[in-house]
Amino acid sequence: MAIVNNGTKNSLSSNELPSGYTRPTVTEISDFQYSRTIHLNVLKSTVETATGSSTMDAIINDATIGITKQITDILAADYLATATVTAYADLVGLTHNLSSINGSGDYLKNTAISYVCTVNLFVKAI
């Protein structure tokens, strides 16, 4: 009995992906029993790098705040460790938390910039 996160698939459109980025390979669950859409925040300052492809990889795989880590934490909170749970996530949208870039919004204030990730979560529990 265990909780297994198969990882995070990246289904963003090709024009949203940086040059040199390779989508991760994830084992999908065709007979999932539960799915939901969630929005996860990933702090830009934690995952940003000099290259877009490395930043995109970190958004998904960062060990402290990446999507896969957050999904693993959600699964651990939602299910008993004695259950047999298999899950994967699918990144379907990526934006940021600044509603507008103007003088009256958060753009010029001390709001931490985060990537806002729209993720579909698929779970099979036995």
Rosetta constraint file for C-alpha pairs under 8 A:
AtomPair CA 1 CA 81 HARMONIC 7.07 0.50
AtomPair CA 1 CA 82 HARMONIC 5.27 0.50
AtomPair CA 1 CA 83 HARMONIC 5.44 0.50
AtomPair CA 1 CA 84 HARMONIC 4.67 0.50
AtomPair CA 1 CA 85 HARMONIC 7.84 0.50
AtomPair CA 2 CA 81 HARMONIC 5.76 0.50
AtomPair CA 2 CA 82 HARMONIC 6.26 0.50
AtomPair CA 2 CA 83 HARMONIC 6.02 0.50
AtomPair CA 2 CA 84 HARMONIC 4.95 0.50
AtomPair CA 2 CA 85 HARMONIC 6.21 0.50
AtomPair CA 3 CA 75 HARMONIC 7.31 0.50
AtomPair CA 3 CA 76 HARMONIC 7.28 0.50
AtomPair CA 3 CA 79 HARMONIC 7.93 0.50
AtomPair CA 3 CA 81 HARMONIC 6.38 0.50
AtomPair CA 3 CA 83 HARMONIC 7.02 0.50
AtomPair CA 3 CA 84 HARMONIC 5.93 0.50
AtomPair CA 3 CA 85 HARMONIC 4.61 0.50
AtomPair CA 3 CA 86 HARMONIC 6.02 0.50
AtomPair CA 4 CA 85 HARMONIC 6.02 0.50
AtomPair CA 4 CA 86 HARMONIC 4.79 0.50
AtomPair CA 4 CA 87 HARMONIC 6.35 0.50
AtomPair CA 5 CA 68 HARMONIC 7.74 0.50
AtomPair CA 5 CA 71 HARMONIC 7.70 0.50
AtomPair CA 5 CA 72 HARMONIC 6.22 0.50
AtomPair CA 5 CA 86 HARMONIC 5.95 0.50
AtomPair CA 5 CA 87 HARMONIC 4.96 0.50
AtomPair CA 5 CA 88 HARMONIC 5.63 0.50
AtomPair CA 6 CA 26 HARMONIC 6.14 0.50
AtomPair CA 6 CA 27 HARMONIC 6.01 0.50
AtomPair CA 6 CA 28 HARMONIC 7.55 0.50
AtomPair CA 6 CA 86 HARMONIC 7.10 0.50
AtomPair CA 6 CA 87 HARMONIC 5.92 0.50
AtomPair CA 6 CA 88 HARMONIC 5.00 0.50
AtomPair CA 6 CA 89 HARMONIC 8.00 0.50
AtomPair CA 7 CA 26 HARMONIC 5.87 0.50
AtomPair CA 7 CA 27 HARMONIC 7.78 0.50
AtomPair CA 7 CA 68 HARMONIC 5.77 0.50
AtomPair CA 7 CA 87 HARMONIC 7.81 0.50
AtomPair CA 7 CA 88 HARMONIC 5.27 0.50
AtomPair CA 7 CA 89 HARMONIC 6.36 0.50
AtomPair CA 8 CA 24 HARMONIC 7.32 0.50
AtomPair CA 8 CA 26 HARMONIC 6.51 0.50
AtomPair CA 8 CA 60 HARMONIC 6.70 0.50
AtomPair CA 8 CA 67 HARMONIC 7.15 0.50
AtomPair CA 8 CA 68 HARMONIC 5.83 0.50
AtomPair CA 8 CA 88 HARMONIC 5.90 0.50
AtomPair CA 8 CA 89 HARMONIC 4.60 0.50
AtomPair CA 8 CA 90 HARMONIC 5.47 0.50
AtomPair CA 8 CA 91 HARMONIC 6.85 0.50
AtomPair CA 9 CA 23 HARMONIC 7.29 0.50
AtomPair CA 9 CA 24 HARMONIC 6.08 0.50
AtomPair CA 9 CA 25 HARMONIC 6.80 0.50
AtomPair CA 9 CA 26 HARMONIC 5.74 0.50
AtomPair CA 9 CA 88 HARMONIC 7.56 0.50
AtomPair CA 9 CA 89 HARMONIC 6.07 0.50
AtomPair CA 9 CA 90 HARMONIC 4.57 0.50
AtomPair CA 9 CA 91 HARMONIC 6.09 0.50
AtomPair CA 10 CA 23 HARMONIC 5.99 0.50
AtomPair CA 10 CA 24 HARMONIC 6.84 0.50
AtomPair CA 10 CA 90 HARMONIC 5.82 0.50
AtomPair CA 10 CA 91 HARMONIC 4.89 0.50
AtomPair CA 10 CA 92 HARMONIC 6.89 0.50
AtomPair CA 11 CA 90 HARMONIC 6.45 0.50
AtomPair CA 11 CA 91 HARMONIC 5.65 0.50
AtomPair CA 11 CA 92 HARMONIC 5.25 0.50
AtomPair CA 12 CA 16 HARMONIC 6.16 0.50
AtomPair CA 12 CA 17 HARMONIC 6.99 0.50
AtomPair CA 12 CA 91 HARMONIC 6.66 0.50
AtomPair CA 12 CA 92 HARMONIC 5.34 0.50
AtomPair CA 12 CA 93 HARMONIC 6.32 0.50
AtomPair CA 12 CA 94 HARMONIC 7.80 0.50
AtomPair CA 13 CA 17 HARMONIC 6.92 0.50
AtomPair CA 17 CA 21 HARMONIC 6.75 0.50
AtomPair CA 17 CA 53 HARMONIC 7.72 0.50
AtomPair CA 17 CA 56 HARMONIC 7.83 0.50
AtomPair CA 18 CA 52 HARMONIC 5.41 0.50
AtomPair CA 18 CA 53 HARMONIC 5.41 0.50
AtomPair CA 18 CA 56 HARMONIC 7.66 0.50
AtomPair CA 19 CA 52 HARMONIC 7.35 0.50
AtomPair CA 19 CA 53 HARMONIC 6.54 0.50
AtomPair CA 20 CA 53 HARMONIC 5.91 0.50
AtomPair CA 21 CA 52 HARMONIC 7.87 0.50
AtomPair CA 21 CA 53 HARMONIC 4.60 0.50
AtomPair CA 21 CA 54 HARMONIC 7.59 0.50
AtomPair CA 21 CA 56 HARMONIC 7.53 0.50
AtomPair CA 21 CA 57 HARMONIC 7.73 0.50
AtomPair CA 22 CA 53 HARMONIC 7.90 0.50
AtomPair CA 26 CA 88 HARMONIC 7.57 0.50
AtomPair CA 27 CA 88 HARMONIC 7.59 0.50
AtomPair CA 28 CA 88 HARMONIC 6.51 0.50
AtomPair CA 29 CA 86 HARMONIC 7.95 0.50
AtomPair CA 29 CA 87 HARMONIC 7.20 0.50
AtomPair CA 29 CA 88 HARMONIC 7.43 0.50
AtomPair CA 29 CA 122 HARMONIC 7.25 0.50
AtomPair CA 29 CA 123 HARMONIC 7.70 0.50
AtomPair CA 29 CA 124 HARMONIC 7.49 0.50
AtomPair CA 31 CA 124 HARMONIC 7.22 0.50
AtomPair CA 32 CA 122 HARMONIC 6.03 0.50
AtomPair CA 32 CA 123 HARMONIC 5.36 0.50
AtomPair CA 32 CA 124 HARMONIC 4.62 0.50
AtomPair CA 33 CA 122 HARMONIC 7.58 0.50
AtomPair CA 33 CA 123 HARMONIC 6.01 0.50
AtomPair CA 33 CA 124 HARMONIC 5.08 0.50
AtomPair CA 33 CA 125 HARMONIC 7.14 0.50
AtomPair CA 34 CA 122 HARMONIC 5.87 0.50
AtomPair CA 34 CA 123 HARMONIC 5.12 0.50
AtomPair CA 34 CA 124 HARMONIC 6.52 0.50
AtomPair CA 35 CA 120 HARMONIC 6.88 0.50
AtomPair CA 35 CA 121 HARMONIC 5.33 0.50
AtomPair CA 35 CA 122 HARMONIC 4.47 0.50
AtomPair CA 35 CA 123 HARMONIC 6.16 0.50
AtomPair CA 36 CA 120 HARMONIC 5.73 0.50
AtomPair CA 36 CA 121 HARMONIC 5.42 0.50
AtomPair CA 36 CA 122 HARMONIC 6.98 0.50
AtomPair CA 37 CA 118 HARMONIC 6.97 0.50
AtomPair CA 37 CA 119 HARMONIC 5.64 0.50
AtomPair CA 37 CA 120 HARMONIC 4.42 0.50
AtomPair CA 37 CA 121 HARMONIC 6.21 0.50
AtomPair CA 38 CA 118 HARMONIC 5.95 0.50
AtomPair CA 38 CA 119 HARMONIC 5.38 0.50
AtomPair CA 38 CA 120 HARMONIC 6.39 0.50
AtomPair CA 38 CA 121 HARMONIC 7.44 0.50
AtomPair CA 39 CA 116 HARMONIC 6.45 0.50
AtomPair CA 39 CA 117 HARMONIC 5.44 0.50
AtomPair CA 39 CA 118 HARMONIC 4.66 0.50
AtomPair CA 39 CA 119 HARMONIC 6.14 0.50
AtomPair CA 40 CA 67 HARMONIC 7.15 0.50
AtomPair CA 40 CA 70 HARMONIC 7.80 0.50
AtomPair CA 40 CA 116 HARMONIC 5.75 0.50
AtomPair CA 40 CA 117 HARMONIC 5.11 0.50
AtomPair CA 40 CA 118 HARMONIC 6.64 0.50
AtomPair CA 40 CA 119 HARMONIC 7.40 0.50
AtomPair CA 41 CA 114 HARMONIC 5.81 0.50
AtomPair CA 41 CA 115 HARMONIC 5.63 0.50
AtomPair CA 41 CA 116 HARMONIC 4.72 0.50
AtomPair CA 41 CA 117 HARMONIC 6.23 0.50
AtomPair CA 42 CA 46 HARMONIC 7.75 0.50
AtomPair CA 42 CA 47 HARMONIC 7.68 0.50
AtomPair CA 42 CA 59 HARMONIC 6.59 0.50
AtomPair CA 42 CA 65 HARMONIC 6.03 0.50
AtomPair CA 42 CA 66 HARMONIC 6.36 0.50
AtomPair CA 42 CA 67 HARMONIC 7.50 0.50
AtomPair CA 42 CA 114 HARMONIC 5.30 0.50
AtomPair CA 42 CA 115 HARMONIC 5.09 0.50
AtomPair CA 42 CA 116 HARMONIC 6.54 0.50
AtomPair CA 42 CA 117 HARMONIC 7.53 0.50
AtomPair CA 43 CA 47 HARMONIC 6.79 0.50
AtomPair CA 43 CA 65 HARMONIC 7.51 0.50
AtomPair CA 43 CA 112 HARMONIC 7.25 0.50
AtomPair CA 43 CA 113 HARMONIC 6.29 0.50
AtomPair CA 43 CA 114 HARMONIC 4.24 0.50
AtomPair CA 43 CA 115 HARMONIC 6.24 0.50
AtomPair CA 44 CA 48 HARMONIC 5.54 0.50
AtomPair CA 44 CA 112 HARMONIC 7.92 0.50
AtomPair CA 44 CA 113 HARMONIC 5.74 0.50
AtomPair CA 44 CA 114 HARMONIC 4.92 0.50
AtomPair CA 44 CA 115 HARMONIC 6.08 0.50
AtomPair CA 45 CA 113 HARMONIC 7.45 0.50
AtomPair CA 45 CA 114 HARMONIC 7.90 0.50
AtomPair CA 46 CA 65 HARMONIC 7.79 0.50
AtomPair CA 47 CA 55 HARMONIC 5.78 0.50
AtomPair CA 47 CA 58 HARMONIC 5.40 0.50
AtomPair CA 47 CA 59 HARMONIC 6.13 0.50
AtomPair CA 47 CA 62 HARMONIC 6.97 0.50
AtomPair CA 48 CA 54 HARMONIC 7.96 0.50
AtomPair CA 48 CA 55 HARMONIC 5.13 0.50
AtomPair CA 48 CA 58 HARMONIC 7.71 0.50
AtomPair CA 49 CA 54 HARMONIC 6.35 0.50
AtomPair CA 49 CA 55 HARMONIC 5.41 0.50
AtomPair CA 50 CA 54 HARMONIC 7.78 0.50
AtomPair CA 50 CA 55 HARMONIC 7.81 0.50
AtomPair CA 51 CA 55 HARMONIC 6.39 0.50
AtomPair CA 52 CA 56 HARMONIC 6.09 0.50
AtomPair CA 53 CA 57 HARMONIC 6.20 0.50
AtomPair CA 54 CA 58 HARMONIC 6.14 0.50
AtomPair CA 55 CA 59 HARMONIC 6.15 0.50
AtomPair CA 56 CA 60 HARMONIC 6.73 0.50
AtomPair CA 57 CA 61 HARMONIC 5.93 0.50
AtomPair CA 57 CA 62 HARMONIC 7.76 0.50
AtomPair CA 58 CA 62 HARMONIC 4.69 0.50
AtomPair CA 58 CA 66 HARMONIC 6.38 0.50
AtomPair CA 59 CA 65 HARMONIC 7.83 0.50
AtomPair CA 59 CA 66 HARMONIC 5.00 0.50
AtomPair CA 59 CA 67 HARMONIC 6.37 0.50
AtomPair CA 60 CA 66 HARMONIC 4.81 0.50
AtomPair CA 60 CA 67 HARMONIC 4.72 0.50
AtomPair CA 60 CA 68 HARMONIC 5.84 0.50
AtomPair CA 61 CA 66 HARMONIC 5.00 0.50
AtomPair CA 61 CA 67 HARMONIC 6.56 0.50
AtomPair CA 61 CA 68 HARMONIC 5.91 0.50
AtomPair CA 61 CA 69 HARMONIC 7.12 0.50
AtomPair CA 62 CA 66 HARMONIC 4.25 0.50
AtomPair CA 62 CA 67 HARMONIC 7.63 0.50
AtomPair CA 62 CA 68 HARMONIC 7.85 0.50
AtomPair CA 62 CA 69 HARMONIC 7.19 0.50
AtomPair CA 63 CA 69 HARMONIC 6.03 0.50
AtomPair CA 64 CA 69 HARMONIC 6.49 0.50
AtomPair CA 65 CA 69 HARMONIC 6.15 0.50
AtomPair CA 65 CA 70 HARMONIC 6.35 0.50
AtomPair CA 66 CA 70 HARMONIC 6.27 0.50
AtomPair CA 67 CA 71 HARMONIC 6.09 0.50
AtomPair CA 67 CA 117 HARMONIC 7.96 0.50
AtomPair CA 68 CA 72 HARMONIC 6.16 0.50
AtomPair CA 68 CA 89 HARMONIC 7.57 0.50
AtomPair CA 69 CA 73 HARMONIC 6.29 0.50
AtomPair CA 70 CA 74 HARMONIC 6.20 0.50
AtomPair CA 71 CA 75 HARMONIC 6.16 0.50
AtomPair CA 71 CA 89 HARMONIC 7.44 0.50
AtomPair CA 72 CA 76 HARMONIC 6.20 0.50
AtomPair CA 73 CA 77 HARMONIC 6.21 0.50
AtomPair CA 74 CA 78 HARMONIC 6.09 0.50
AtomPair CA 75 CA 79 HARMONIC 5.91 0.50
AtomPair CA 76 CA 80 HARMONIC 7.04 0.50
AtomPair CA 76 CA 81 HARMONIC 7.13 0.50
AtomPair CA 79 CA 83 HARMONIC 6.83 0.50
AtomPair CA 79 CA 85 HARMONIC 7.86 0.50
AtomPair CA 83 CA 125 HARMONIC 7.00 0.50
AtomPair CA 83 CA 126 HARMONIC 6.65 0.50
AtomPair CA 84 CA 125 HARMONIC 5.65 0.50
AtomPair CA 84 CA 126 HARMONIC 5.29 0.50
AtomPair CA 85 CA 123 HARMONIC 6.98 0.50
AtomPair CA 85 CA 124 HARMONIC 5.69 0.50
AtomPair CA 85 CA 125 HARMONIC 4.36 0.50
AtomPair CA 85 CA 126 HARMONIC 6.50 0.50
AtomPair CA 86 CA 123 HARMONIC 5.87 0.50
AtomPair CA 86 CA 124 HARMONIC 5.29 0.50
AtomPair CA 86 CA 125 HARMONIC 6.48 0.50
AtomPair CA 87 CA 121 HARMONIC 7.20 0.50
AtomPair CA 87 CA 122 HARMONIC 5.46 0.50
AtomPair CA 87 CA 123 HARMONIC 4.35 0.50
AtomPair CA 87 CA 124 HARMONIC 6.22 0.50
AtomPair CA 88 CA 121 HARMONIC 6.07 0.50
AtomPair CA 88 CA 122 HARMONIC 5.55 0.50
AtomPair CA 88 CA 123 HARMONIC 6.86 0.50
AtomPair CA 89 CA 119 HARMONIC 6.30 0.50
AtomPair CA 89 CA 120 HARMONIC 5.58 0.50
AtomPair CA 89 CA 121 HARMONIC 4.48 0.50
AtomPair CA 89 CA 122 HARMONIC 6.20 0.50
AtomPair CA 90 CA 119 HARMONIC 5.37 0.50
AtomPair CA 90 CA 120 HARMONIC 5.07 0.50
AtomPair CA 90 CA 121 HARMONIC 6.48 0.50
AtomPair CA 91 CA 117 HARMONIC 6.76 0.50
AtomPair CA 91 CA 118 HARMONIC 6.02 0.50
AtomPair CA 91 CA 119 HARMONIC 4.55 0.50
AtomPair CA 91 CA 120 HARMONIC 6.61 0.50
AtomPair CA 92 CA 117 HARMONIC 7.66 0.50
AtomPair CA 92 CA 118 HARMONIC 5.67 0.50
AtomPair CA 92 CA 119 HARMONIC 5.75 0.50
AtomPair CA 92 CA 120 HARMONIC 7.14 0.50
AtomPair CA 93 CA 117 HARMONIC 5.71 0.50
AtomPair CA 93 CA 118 HARMONIC 4.65 0.50
AtomPair CA 93 CA 119 HARMONIC 7.00 0.50
AtomPair CA 94 CA 115 HARMONIC 6.71 0.50
AtomPair CA 94 CA 116 HARMONIC 5.76 0.50
AtomPair CA 94 CA 117 HARMONIC 4.74 0.50
AtomPair CA 94 CA 118 HARMONIC 6.26 0.50
AtomPair CA 95 CA 115 HARMONIC 5.72 0.50
AtomPair CA 95 CA 116 HARMONIC 5.16 0.50
AtomPair CA 95 CA 117 HARMONIC 6.63 0.50
AtomPair CA 96 CA 113 HARMONIC 6.99 0.50
AtomPair CA 96 CA 114 HARMONIC 5.63 0.50
AtomPair CA 96 CA 115 HARMONIC 4.42 0.50
AtomPair CA 96 CA 116 HARMONIC 5.02 0.50
AtomPair CA 97 CA 113 HARMONIC 6.32 0.50
AtomPair CA 97 CA 114 HARMONIC 5.68 0.50
AtomPair CA 97 CA 115 HARMONIC 6.52 0.50
AtomPair CA 97 CA 116 HARMONIC 6.22 0.50
AtomPair CA 98 CA 105 HARMONIC 7.55 0.50
AtomPair CA 98 CA 106 HARMONIC 6.12 0.50
AtomPair CA 98 CA 107 HARMONIC 6.27 0.50
AtomPair CA 98 CA 113 HARMONIC 7.04 0.50
AtomPair CA 99 CA 105 HARMONIC 6.99 0.50
AtomPair CA 99 CA 106 HARMONIC 7.41 0.50
AtomPair CA 100 CA 105 HARMONIC 5.87 0.50
AtomPair CA 100 CA 106 HARMONIC 7.41 0.50
AtomPair CA 100 CA 107 HARMONIC 6.91 0.50
AtomPair CA 101 CA 105 HARMONIC 6.56 0.50
AtomPair CA 101 CA 106 HARMONIC 7.65 0.50
AtomPair CA 101 CA 107 HARMONIC 5.35 0.50
AtomPair CA 102 CA 107 HARMONIC 6.51 0.50
AtomPair CA 102 CA 108 HARMONIC 7.79 0.50
AtomPair CA 103 CA 107 HARMONIC 7.24 0.50
AtomPair CA 103 CA 108 HARMONIC 6.67 0.50
AtomPair CA 105 CA 109 HARMONIC 7.74 0.50
AtomPair CA 106 CA 110 HARMONIC 7.38 0.50
AtomPair CA 106 CA 111 HARMONIC 6.09 0.50
AtomPair CA 107 CA 111 HARMONIC 7.52 0.50
